[in-house]
Amino acid sequence: PRTMSFALASLQGRALASPLHVKRTAPRRGTRAVLVRAAVDPERDVILVSGCRERVAQCCVDQLSKNERSAGVAIKVTLPHDAYVGVKNPLNAMAKDLVFPDKPMIDCLGALDAVECVDESTDLFKGCLKDATGVILASEYAPTLLQTAVDLCDRIKAGAMPKLRRVVVLSHIGVERRDVDPWKFMNRKTMVGTGVIGGKPQPGGAPLDRWVDAEELIKATLESCGGADKSDWSYTIIRVGDLRGNGPTSVTYGDAMLTLVDNAFDVRMQDIEMEEGDAFEGFTKRLSVAVVMNRMLTTQSYRVINRTFSCISTGPVDRERRKGWDVAKGRSPPPIEDKVVDEELQPKEEEENVPAGAPVPT
């Protein structure tokens, strides 16, 4: 592939000398070469992906490695130190050897092109922070997502990420509707650890509050860096419904991860719908979320800068699109294309106000 450099307008709306990667795909016999433009450059960019113990982040890594707009870019899977620590075999009390539950996942992701798994407690991780130009926070568990957001914002404020340009954060629909059902019930507060003898119960539950805290923290950190006009980096928040689906079989590393419900969802709900703000009720396919979050990094559209979008899966698709797919047998439906995401990001035409008809006389 050949690369060409152009002047790329800053994502923050001001001029920035940043090469635009243009990738020339190898032409097939009888066809012309196609130029594919992307906002990430393998020679310049490093993308950190957090939350890879869960499926959405794994799908993000998989699709970043394979998508033509991001193929070849350095992808760093950031993992806590305990992901590399062995534990006693929970299935065999007599076993002397330790087991490493996260090793299959680390091996699968590490085998992808340009992907490297990094221990967050090492000096290598500190070097990755200095080179990082994009960050994806994709933990599905609200408290973990909030903690990763806190860590990221602390590093930004400390000047540990001087090259950072884009941050994409996973959140949940309903965060602005927490006072009405079903979100009110979903956000109920609980106490964790009430059954532990000698232990002190800790506040738990209220996941939507934690999603909101993570969103507000990202926004507040941007303001502390000079706001949208002066900051070198920008964010996009993707709110999703309850997550379903297994994702591509290339990152499925255990039969326990597969369920019939998720298999069916992967096959039936292949389309998406997106709107700005907090909208919709429903479920969202993990692989589709990953494609949307990745597109927030590779797009050149200014519509995504410092914006929040809601995304749900729609379907079922017609029978022809469902035929032949079975995730449990290693046949996954293809992910949505970037152009589908681009179409959903376009401004929606406002519905015309049609006057209601006069009541029928009685």
C-alpha positions as CSV (number, residue, x, y, z in Angstrom):
1,P,0.0,0.0,0.0
2,R,1.1,3.5,-0.7
3,T,0.6,6.4,1.6
4,M,0.2,10.1,0.8
5,S,0.2,13.1,3.2
6,F,-2.3,15.9,3.1
7,A,-3.2,18.8,5.5
8,L,-6.0,17.5,7.7
9,A,-8.2,20.0,9.6
10,S,-8.0,19.6,13.3
11,L,-10.7,17.6,14.9
12,Q,-11.3,20.5,17.2
13,G,-12.1,22.8,14.3
14,R,-8.7,24.5,14.0
15,A,-5.8,23.8,11.6
16,L,-3.4,21.1,12.7
17,A,-0.6,19.7,10.7
18,S,-1.6,16.0,10.7
19,P,-1.1,13.6,7.8
20,L,-4.2,12.1,6.4
21,H,-3.7,8.4,5.7
22,V,-4.8,7.4,2.2
23,K,-4.7,3.7,1.5
24,R,-4.7,2.2,-2.0
25,T,-6.2,-1.2,-2.0
26,A,-4.9,-3.8,-4.4
27,P,-7.1,-3.8,-7.5
28,R,-8.8,-7.0,-8.5
29,R,-8.5,-8.2,-12.1
30,G,-10.6,-6.0,-14.3
31,T,-11.2,-3.3,-11.7
32,R,-9.6,0.0,-10.8
33,A,-7.7,0.7,-7.6
34,V,-9.9,2.3,-4.9
35,L,-8.7,5.1,-2.6
36,V,-9.8,4.7,1.0
37,R,-9.4,7.7,3.3
38,A,-9.1,7.4,7.0
39,A,-8.4,9.6,9.9
40,V,-5.8,7.2,11.5
41,D,-2.4,6.6,10.2
42,P,-0.4,3.4,10.9
43,E,2.8,5.4,10.9
44,R,1.6,7.9,13.4
45,D,-1.3,6.7,15.6
46,V,-1.4,4.4,18.6
47,I,-4.8,3.3,19.9
48,L,-5.4,2.1,23.5
49,V,-8.4,-0.1,24.1
50,S,-9.5,-0.7,27.7
51,G,-12.0,-3.3,29.0
52,C,-10.9,-6.2,26.9
53,R,-11.9,-8.8,29.6
54,E,-15.4,-8.2,28.1
55,R,-16.8,-8.8,24.7
56,V,-17.4,-5.2,23.3
57,A,-13.7,-4.2,23.8
58,Q,-12.6,-7.5,22.3
59,C,-14.8,-6.8,19.2
60,C,-13.3,-3.3,19.0
61,V,-9.8,-4.7,18.9
62,D,-10.8,-7.4,16.3
63,Q,-12.5,-4.9,14.0
64,L,-9.7,-2.2,14.3
65,S,-7.2,-4.8,13.2
66,K,-9.3,-5.9,10.2
67,N,-11.1,-2.7,9.0
68,E,-9.4,-1.1,6.0
69,R,-9.5,2.3,7.6
70,S,-7.5,1.2,10.6
71,A,-5.6,-1.9,9.5
72,G,-1.9,-1.7,10.5
73,V,-2.4,1.0,13.2
74,A,-0.7,0.0,16.5
75,I,-3.4,-1.3,18.9
76,K,-2.5,-1.7,22.6
77,V,-4.8,-3.8,24.7
78,T,-4.4,-2.4,28.2
79,L,-5.0,-5.0,31.0
80,P,-4.7,-4.8,34.8
81,H,-1.9,-6.6,36.4
82,D,-4.1,-9.3,37.9
83,A,-4.9,-10.5,34.3
84,Y,-1.4,-12.0,34.2
85,V,-1.6,-13.5,37.7
86,G,-2.4,-17.2,38.2
87,V,-5.1,-18.4,40.6
88,K,-5.8,-21.7,42.3
89,N,-7.8,-24.1,40.2
90,P,-11.5,-23.5,41.3
91,L,-12.5,-26.9,39.8
92,N,-9.8,-29.0,41.5
93,A,-8.9,-28.4,45.1
94,M,-6.0,-30.9,44.9
95,A,-4.3,-29.2,41.9
96,K,-1.0,-27.6,42.6
97,D,-0.6,-25.8,39.4
98,L,-2.1,-22.3,39.0
99,V,-4.5,-21.5,36.2
100,F,-4.5,-18.3,34.2
101,P,-8.2,-17.5,33.3
102,D,-7.3,-14.5,31.0
103,K,-4.5,-16.3,29.1
104,P,-6.8,-17.6,26.2
105,M,-8.1,-14.1,25.7
106,I,-4.6,-12.5,25.7
107,D,-3.4,-15.1,23.2
108,C,-6.4,-14.6,20.9
109,L,-6.1,-10.8,20.8
110,G,-2.3,-10.9,20.7
111,A,-2.5,-13.0,17.5
112,L,-4.3,-10.3,15.6
113,D,-2.3,-8.0,13.3
114,A,-0.6,-5.0,15.0
115,V,-2.2,-5.9,18.4
116,E,-0.2,-6.0,21.6
117,C,-1.5,-6.8,25.1
118,V,0.1,-4.6,27.8
119,D,0.3,-4.9,31.5
120,E,-0.8,-1.5,33.1
121,S,1.7,-1.9,35.9
122,T,4.8,-2.0,33.6
123,D,7.0,0.7,32.1
124,L,5.9,-0.4,28.7
125,F,2.4,0.9,29.5
126,K,3.8,4.3,30.4
127,G,5.5,4.4,27.1
128,C,2.2,3.6,25.4
129,L,0.5,6.5,27.2
130,K,3.0,8.9,25.7
131,D,2.4,7.7,22.2
132,A,-1.3,7.2,22.4
133,T,-3.4,9.3,20.0
134,G,-6.7,7.5,20.5
135,V,-8.4,5.8,23.5
136,I,-11.5,3.5,23.6
137,L,-13.1,2.9,27.0
138,A,-15.4,-0.1,26.4
139,S,-15.9,-1.8,29.7
140,E,-19.5,-3.2,30.0
141,Y,-19.5,-3.1,33.8
142,A,-20.4,0.4,35.0
143,P,-18.1,0.6,38.1
144,T,-15.1,-0.6,36.0
145,L,-15.9,1.9,33.2
146,L,-16.0,4.7,35.8
147,Q,-12.7,3.7,37.2
148,T,-11.0,3.6,33.8
149,A,-12.5,7.0,33.1
150,V,-11.0,8.3,36.4
151,D,-7.6,6.8,35.6
152,L,-7.7,8.3,32.0
153,C,-8.6,11.8,33.2
154,D,-6.0,11.7,35.9
155,R,-3.3,10.8,33.3
156,I,-4.5,13.5,30.9
157,K,-4.4,16.2,33.7
158,A,-0.9,15.0,34.7
159,G,0.3,15.5,31.1
160,A,1.1,11.8,30.6
161,M,-0.7,11.6,27.2
162,P,0.6,14.6,25.2
163,K,-0.3,13.1,21.8
164,L,-3.9,12.3,22.7
165,R,-6.5,13.4,20.1
166,R,-9.6,11.2,20.4
167,V,-11.5,9.5,23.3
168,V,-14.4,7.2,22.7
169,V,-16.5,6.1,25.7
170,L,-19.1,3.4,26.1
171,S,-22.2,4.4,28.1
172,H,-25.8,3.3,28.5
173,I,-29.2,4.6,27.2
174,G,-31.5,5.9,29.9
175,V,-28.9,7.9,31.8
176,E,-31.1,11.1,31.3
177,R,-34.3,9.2,32.1
178,R,-33.3,7.8,35.5
179,D,-36.4,9.1,37.2
180,V,-38.8,7.1,35.1
181,D,-39.3,3.4,34.7
182,P,-37.8,1.1,33.5
183,W,-34.6,3.1,34.1
184,K,-35.6,4.1,37.6
185,F,-35.9,0.4,38.6
186,M,-32.7,-0.5,36.8
187,N,-30.9,2.3,38.7
188,R,-32.0,1.3,42.1
189,K,-29.3,1.3,44.8
190,T,-28.3,-1.8,46.7
191,M,-25.8,-2.9,49.3
192,V,-23.0,-5.3,48.4
193,G,-21.5,-7.7,50.9
194,T,-24.3,-7.9,53.3
195,G,-23.8,-11.7,53.7
196,V,-20.1,-11.6,54.5
197,I,-19.4,-12.4,58.2
198,G,-17.3,-9.6,59.7
199,G,-17.4,-7.6,56.5
200,K,-18.8,-4.1,56.0
201,P,-21.5,-3.7,53.4
202,Q,-20.6,-1.4,50.6
203,P,-22.9,0.7,48.4
204,G,-23.7,-1.0,45.1
205,G,-26.2,-0.9,42.3
206,A,-27.2,2.4,40.6
207,P,-25.3,1.6,37.4
208,L,-26.8,4.5,35.5
209,D,-25.4,6.9,38.1
210,R,-21.9,5.5,37.4
211,W,-22.3,5.8,33.7
212,V,-23.3,9.5,34.2
213,D,-20.4,10.1,36.5
214,A,-18.0,8.7,33.8
215,E,-19.6,10.9,31.1
216,E,-19.5,14.1,33.2
217,L,-15.9,13.4,34.2
218,I,-14.8,13.2,30.6
219,K,-16.6,16.4,29.8
220,A,-15.2,18.2,32.9
221,T,-11.7,17.1,32.0
222,L,-12.1,18.5,28.5
223,E,-13.1,21.8,30.0
224,S,-10.1,21.8,32.3
225,C,-7.9,21.4,29.3
226,G,-9.2,24.5,27.7
227,G,-12.6,23.4,26.4
228,A,-13.6,22.3,22.9
229,D,-11.9,25.4,21.2
230,K,-8.5,25.0,22.8
231,S,-8.1,21.4,23.9
232,D,-6.0,19.1,21.6
233,W,-8.4,16.2,22.2
234,S,-12.1,15.5,21.8
235,Y,-14.5,12.8,22.9
236,T,-17.5,10.9,21.6
237,I,-19.9,9.0,23.9
238,I,-21.9,6.0,22.6
239,R,-24.9,5.0,24.7
240,V,-26.2,1.5,24.2
241,G,-29.0,-0.7,25.4
242,D,-28.5,-3.9,27.2
243,L,-25.8,-5.8,25.3
244,R,-26.4,-9.0,23.4
245,G,-24.5,-11.1,20.9
246,N,-21.2,-12.9,21.0
247,G,-19.2,-11.0,18.4
248,P,-16.9,-12.5,15.7
249,T,-15.8,-16.1,16.3
250,S,-12.2,-15.0,15.9
251,V,-12.3,-13.6,19.5
252,T,-14.6,-16.3,20.9
253,Y,-12.3,-18.2,23.2
254,G,-14.6,-20.4,25.2
255,D,-17.8,-22.2,24.7
256,A,-19.1,-20.8,28.0
257,M,-19.2,-17.4,26.3
258,L,-21.8,-18.6,23.8
259,T,-25.5,-18.7,24.5
260,L,-28.4,-19.6,22.3
261,V,-29.9,-16.1,23.0
262,D,-26.8,-14.4,21.9
263,N,-26.4,-16.6,18.8
264,A,-29.9,-15.8,17.7
265,F,-29.4,-12.1,18.4
266,D,-26.2,-12.0,16.3
267,V,-28.1,-13.5,13.3
268,R,-31.5,-11.7,13.6
269,M,-30.5,-8.2,14.7
270,Q,-27.9,-7.1,12.1
271,D,-29.0,-3.5,11.6
272,I,-28.7,-0.4,13.9
273,E,-30.5,2.9,14.6
274,M,-28.7,5.9,16.0
275,E,-29.8,9.3,17.4
276,E,-28.0,12.1,19.2
277,G,-28.7,12.3,22.9
278,D,-30.5,9.8,25.1
279,A,-33.0,7.9,23.0
280,F,-34.6,4.5,22.4
281,E,-35.4,1.4,24.5
282,G,-34.1,-2.0,23.6
283,F,-30.9,-4.0,23.1
284,T,-27.7,-3.5,21.2
285,K,-25.5,-6.0,19.5
286,R,-21.9,-6.1,20.8
287,L,-20.2,-6.3,17.4
288,S,-22.3,-3.4,16.1
289,V,-21.3,-1.3,19.1
290,A,-17.7,-2.0,18.4
291,V,-18.0,-1.0,14.7
292,V,-19.7,2.3,15.8
293,M,-17.1,3.1,18.4
294,N,-14.2,2.4,16.0
295,R,-15.9,4.6,13.4
296,M,-15.8,7.4,15.8
297,L,-12.0,7.2,15.6
298,T,-11.7,6.7,11.8
299,T,-14.3,9.2,10.6
300,Q,-13.4,12.7,9.4
301,S,-16.9,14.0,10.1
302,Y,-17.1,16.9,12.5
303,R,-20.6,15.8,13.6
304,V,-19.1,13.3,16.1
305,I,-16.8,15.7,17.9
306,N,-17.7,16.2,21.5
307,R,-21.1,14.6,20.9
308,T,-23.2,11.8,22.5
309,F,-25.2,9.3,20.5
310,S,-27.5,6.5,21.3
311,C,-27.4,3.2,19.4
312,I,-29.6,0.1,19.4
313,S,-29.9,-2.9,17.1
314,T,-33.0,-3.3,14.9
315,G,-34.5,-6.3,13.1
316,P,-35.1,-9.0,12.5
317,V,-33.6,-8.9,9.1
318,D,-35.1,-10.8,6.2
319,R,-34.7,-14.5,5.8
320,E,-32.1,-14.2,3.0
321,R,-29.7,-12.3,5.3
322,R,-30.3,-14.9,8.1
323,K,-29.6,-18.0,6.1
324,G,-26.4,-19.9,6.6
325,W,-25.2,-18.2,9.8
326,D,-24.6,-20.0,13.1
327,V,-22.2,-18.4,15.6
328,A,-21.9,-21.6,17.6
329,K,-20.6,-23.4,14.5
330,G,-18.1,-20.6,13.7
331,R,-20.2,-18.8,11.0
332,S,-20.8,-15.2,12.2
333,P,-22.8,-12.7,10.2
334,P,-20.5,-9.9,8.9
335,P,-20.3,-6.7,10.9
336,I,-22.2,-3.6,9.8
337,E,-20.3,-1.5,7.3
338,D,-18.9,2.0,8.0
339,K,-21.2,3.5,5.5
340,V,-24.2,2.3,7.5
341,V,-22.8,4.2,10.6
342,D,-22.2,7.2,8.4
343,E,-25.8,7.2,7.2
344,E,-27.1,7.0,10.8
345,L,-24.9,10.0,11.8
346,Q,-26.5,12.2,9.1
347,P,-29.0,14.7,10.4
348,K,-32.5,13.3,10.5
349,E,-35.2,15.1,8.5
350,E,-37.7,16.7,10.9
351,E,-41.1,15.2,10.6
352,E,-43.7,17.7,9.3
353,N,-46.4,18.7,11.7
354,V,-49.5,17.3,10.2
355,P,-52.6,19.0,11.7
356,A,-55.0,16.6,13.3
357,G,-58.3,16.1,11.6
358,A,-61.5,17.5,13.1
359,P,-63.4,15.1,15.3
360,V,-66.2,13.1,13.7
361,P,-69.5,14.8,14.5
362,T,-71.9,12.8,16.6
